[in-house]
Amino acid sequence: MLDVDGKHVLQVDRDLDRLMLPVESDTTLAGCPECGVVAVGHGRRVHTVVDAPCFGVAVRQRWRKRIWR
C-alpha cells in the first residue's frame, strides 16, 4: 500500500467509516552529516496523518517516528 523505502505497515484496522494504518520506519543508523557522530535511538513519537480515501472510507496513518539523540 505504501511504496516508500524504509517504511512498513504494521497492521491494517478497518472500522465502518475509516481505515487505520500503523506505520513504522526502519531501524537504520543516522547521524550528524557534518561531524559524523552516530545518533542513538531514543524511542518513538506517534504522528497521525490524514490520507486520501481508500475503499470508500477515510484513511488515517499512525506514523511511529523514531526520536534520535
N, CA and C of each residue as an Amber inpcrd file, in Angstrom:
protein
   207
   0.8230000  -1.1930000   0.0000000   0.0000000   0.0000000   0.0000000
   0.8660000   1.2550000   0.0000000   1.8760000   1.2780000   0.8340000
   2.8080000   2.4040000   0.8560000   4.0800000   1.9620000   0.1610000
   4.3990000   2.5710000  -0.9350000   5.6090000   2.1950000  -1.6560000
   6.7130000   3.1970000  -1.3270000   7.0950000   3.2170000  -0.0350000
   8.1080000   4.1390000   0.4510000   9.2210000   3.3160000   1.0900000
  10.4470000   3.4940000   0.6290000  11.5760000   2.7680000   1.2170000
  11.7410000   3.1390000   2.6810000  11.9770000   2.1300000   3.5170000
  12.2400000   2.3710000   4.9210000  11.0070000   2.5100000   5.7830000
   9.8240000   2.3700000   5.2240000   8.5720000   2.4620000   5.9990000
   7.8210000   1.1410000   5.8750000   7.2020000   0.7090000   6.9650000
   6.4980000  -0.5640000   6.9860000   5.1230000  -0.3970000   7.6190000
   4.1020000  -0.9740000   6.9900000   2.7650000  -1.0120000   7.5770000
   2.7510000  -2.1720000   8.5650000   2.4310000  -1.8950000   9.8340000
   2.4510000  -2.9170000  10.8720000   1.1840000  -3.7690000  10.8700000
   0.0390000  -3.1570000  10.6080000  -1.2310000  -3.8670000  10.5300000
  -2.2450000  -2.9570000   9.8680000  -3.4110000  -3.4820000   9.5610000
  -4.4870000  -2.7010000   8.9540000  -5.7310000  -2.9030000   9.7920000
  -6.2940000  -1.8160000  10.3290000  -7.5260000  -1.8650000  11.1110000
  -8.6120000  -1.1400000  10.3400000  -9.7310000  -1.8160000  10.0980000
 -10.8200000  -1.1850000   9.3580000 -12.0760000  -1.1490000  10.2130000
 -12.6220000   0.0510000  10.4060000 -13.9220000   0.2600000  11.0240000
 -14.9110000   0.5110000   9.8920000 -16.1430000   0.8180000  10.2450000
 -17.1490000   1.1200000   9.2300000 -16.8300000   2.3790000   8.4440000
 -16.2130000   3.3660000   9.1030000 -16.0010000   4.6640000   8.4530000
 -14.5460000   5.0840000   8.3010000 -13.5900000   4.2090000   8.6440000
 -12.1810000   4.5940000   8.4780000 -11.2660000   3.3850000   8.4150000
 -10.0860000   3.6280000   7.8900000  -9.0200000   2.6380000   7.7680000
  -7.8290000   3.1870000   8.5320000  -7.3400000   2.4600000   9.5430000
  -6.1890000   2.8990000  10.3350000  -4.9790000   2.0520000   9.9650000
  -3.8640000   2.7390000   9.6470000  -2.6260000   2.0700000   9.2640000
  -1.4900000   2.4870000  10.1870000  -1.1150000   1.6510000  11.1510000
   0.0870000   1.9440000  11.9230000   1.3270000   1.7230000  11.0480000
   2.1690000   2.7460000  10.9270000   3.3550000   2.7130000  10.0680000
   4.5850000   2.9890000  10.9210000   5.6860000   2.3130000  10.6100000
   6.9120000   2.4840000  11.3820000   8.0910000   2.5680000  10.4260000
   9.1090000   3.3340000  10.8110000  10.3150000   3.4520000   9.9940000
  11.3190000   2.3590000  10.3680000  12.2440000   2.0850000   9.4440000
  13.2970000   1.0890000   9.6700000  14.2120000   1.5020000  10.8070000
  14.9100000   0.5130000  11.3250000  15.9810000   0.7710000  12.2750000
  17.2560000   0.9350000  11.4590000  17.6450000   2.1730000  11.2470000
  18.8520000   2.4530000  10.4730000  19.7500000   3.3800000  11.2690000
  21.0010000   3.4100000  10.9030000  21.9180000   4.3460000  11.5380000
  21.6760000   5.7400000  10.9940000  21.7350000   6.7050000  11.8780000
  21.6100000   8.1070000  11.4780000  22.6240000   8.8930000  12.2830000
  23.0000000  10.0300000  11.7500000  23.9770000  10.8280000  12.4640000
  24.1170000  12.2030000  11.8800000  25.0220000  12.9440000  12.4460000
  25.2860000  14.3060000  12.0140000  26.0160000  14.2780000  10.6740000
  25.4780000  14.9650000   9.6510000  26.1500000  14.9610000   8.3530000
  27.4750000  15.7280000   8.3560000  27.6770000  16.6150000   9.3470000
  28.9060000  17.4140000   9.3800000  30.0430000  16.7240000  10.1290000
  29.7470000  16.2260000  11.3480000  30.8360000  15.6500000  12.1520000
  30.8600000  14.1250000  12.1140000  29.7680000  13.4850000  11.6700000
  29.7490000  12.0380000  11.5340000  29.4170000  11.2600000  12.7940000
  29.0640000  11.9400000  13.8930000  28.7090000  11.2360000  15.1240000
  27.3980000  10.4930000  14.8980000  27.3780000   9.2100000  15.2580000
  26.1930000   8.3790000  15.0710000  25.2020000   8.6560000  16.1960000
  23.9310000   8.8810000  15.8170000  22.8820000   9.1660000  16.7940000
  22.4010000   7.8640000  17.4380000  21.8330000   7.9970000  18.6390000
  21.2950000   6.8640000  19.3830000  19.7730000   6.9850000  19.4000000
  19.0690000   5.8850000  19.1360000  17.6090000   5.8900000  19.1920000
  17.1200000   6.1770000  20.5960000  16.0540000   6.9570000  20.6910000
  15.5350000   7.3720000  22.0000000  14.0080000   7.2140000  22.0340000
  13.5070000   6.1440000  21.4500000  12.0670000   5.8910000  21.4430000
  11.4040000   6.3880000  20.1690000  10.0810000   6.4800000  20.2230000
   9.2970000   6.9220000  19.0670000   8.1600000   7.8200000  19.5040000
   7.7420000   8.6990000  18.5920000   6.5520000   9.5350000  18.7840000
   5.5440000   9.1430000  17.7190000   4.2740000   9.1930000  18.0630000
   3.2250000   8.8440000  17.1100000   2.6330000  10.1100000  16.5190000
   2.6130000  10.1950000  15.1840000   2.0080000  11.3020000  14.4510000
   0.8790000  10.7300000  13.6040000  -0.2890000  11.3510000  13.6560000
  -1.4220000  10.9050000  12.8480000  -1.4620000  11.7240000  11.5710000
  -1.5120000  11.0260000  10.4380000  -1.5130000  11.6590000   9.1260000
  -2.8200000  11.2900000   8.4230000  -3.5220000  12.2920000   7.8950000
  -4.7530000  12.0510000   7.1410000  -4.3750000  11.8330000   5.6850000
  -4.8680000  10.7470000   5.1110000  -4.5200000  10.3930000   3.7420000
  -5.7700000  10.3840000   2.8670000  -5.5930000  10.1830000   1.5840000
  -6.7090000  10.1230000   0.6390000  -7.5920000   8.9120000   0.9510000
  -8.8860000   8.9940000   0.6730000  -9.7810000   7.8580000   0.9220000
  -9.3610000   6.6160000   0.1280000  -9.6240000   5.4580000   0.7120000
  -9.3130000   4.1830000   0.0840000 -10.4630000   3.2220000   0.3880000
 -10.9220000   2.4870000  -0.5960000 -12.0500000   1.5650000  -0.4310000
 -13.3090000   2.2820000   0.0570000 -13.4300000   3.5650000  -0.2680000
 -14.6120000   4.3360000   0.0950000 -14.6560000   4.8190000   1.5340000
 -13.5570000   4.7100000   2.2800000 -13.5240000   5.1840000   3.6710000
 -12.2930000   6.0740000   3.8840000 -12.3500000   6.8970000   4.9150000
 -11.2330000   7.7790000   5.2630000 -10.0440000   6.9500000   5.7400000
  -8.8380000   7.4490000   5.4580000  -7.6170000   6.7320000   5.8480000
  -6.8220000   7.6030000   6.8190000  -6.3840000   6.9910000   7.9090000
  -5.5220000   7.6490000   8.8820000  -4.2830000   6.7890000   9.0610000
  -3.1090000   7.4020000   8.9520000  -1.8660000   6.6950000   9.2190000
  -1.3580000   7.1380000  10.5830000  -1.0300000   6.1810000  11.4150000
  -0.3910000   6.4780000  12.7030000   1.0830000   6.1360000  12.5270000
   1.8780000   7.1890000  12.2410000   3.2910000   7.0220000  11.9210000
   4.1030000   7.0780000  13.2000000   4.7810000   6.0010000  13.5340000
   5.6510000   5.9330000  14.7060000   7.0410000   6.3920000  14.2780000
   7.3060000   7.7090000  14.4410000   8.5860000   8.2940000  14.0300000
   9.6340000   8.0750000  15.1170000  10.8080000   7.6900000  14.6780000
  11.9200000   7.4720000  15.6100000  12.4580000   8.8120000  16.1240000
  12.8180000   8.8340000  17.4020000  13.4400000  10.0090000  18.0260000
  14.9330000   9.6950000  18.1920000  15.7670000  10.6310000  17.8220000
  17.2230000  10.4490000  17.9210000  17.8120000  11.4010000  18.9600000
  18.9170000  10.9980000  19.5340000  19.6800000  11.9000000  20.4230000
  21.1410000  11.7180000  20.1880000
